[in-house]
């Protein structure tokens, strides 16, 4: 049978977080969380994006929330803050690096009331299973006041609503308040190494020395011998068009006979006589 998760949503004992938290030292961190939740809500129109992370600070009868660490969420299951198994494992590493400063976790809800759903309780149970740890639910809005609620884990592993209030921006007095330095917390060497590695900035990559560029080998391609020229075609035999050619041989000139010669002479003589007669008339 699957394990059931539920929260005790009975009426809160107080309408302000002062009954649960040390108000002044926590005001600055709560104001920053309020702004981040509203900005995430406005980043996706009509839907909003849910965010979540760890609450860090000082333990005590009234814990002091001094700082927060966001838990990366890929939103693979939607715009709400729903962690995958891999992301829950990564959150466990972040918690180990923070050590005893972890007071609990926070989740912003983009719709509904300021109360945890079953997936929120599953993540809270996996990441913050210790008694007394806090679950802060923030319900941002652009129309109504921003609401917040604090739940705590009891000895019987139940999650109980402690207080719900209108989350207002911090006052000038709260912003000007300087809390006392946090007491040093002893952590294991392994945790210290992880925390130092997470906080240290990445080392700049060493500049590589310029390498001499070797001249590229020039490939000598063997030249192919030129293709042989085609053999000349045999010349056509010259055609002679001399006088001895049969086609252009001159026909023999026939000499006019005696009768034809006589007629020619008579015609010439007649022409002369006509010309002479014409001259005499003039």
Secondary structure, DSSP 8 states (H G I E B T S, - for coil): ------EE----SBSSGGGTB-HHHHHHHHHHHHHHHHHHHHSSTTT----EEEEEEE-SSSBEEEEEEE-----TT-SS----HHHHHHHHHHHHHHGGGEEEEEEEESSS-SS--HHHHHHHHHH--STT-EEEEEE--SSS--EEEEEEE-TTS-EEEEEEEE-----HHHHH------------HHHHHHHHHHHS-----------------------------------------STT-STT---------HHHHHHHHHHHHHHHHHHHHHHHH-
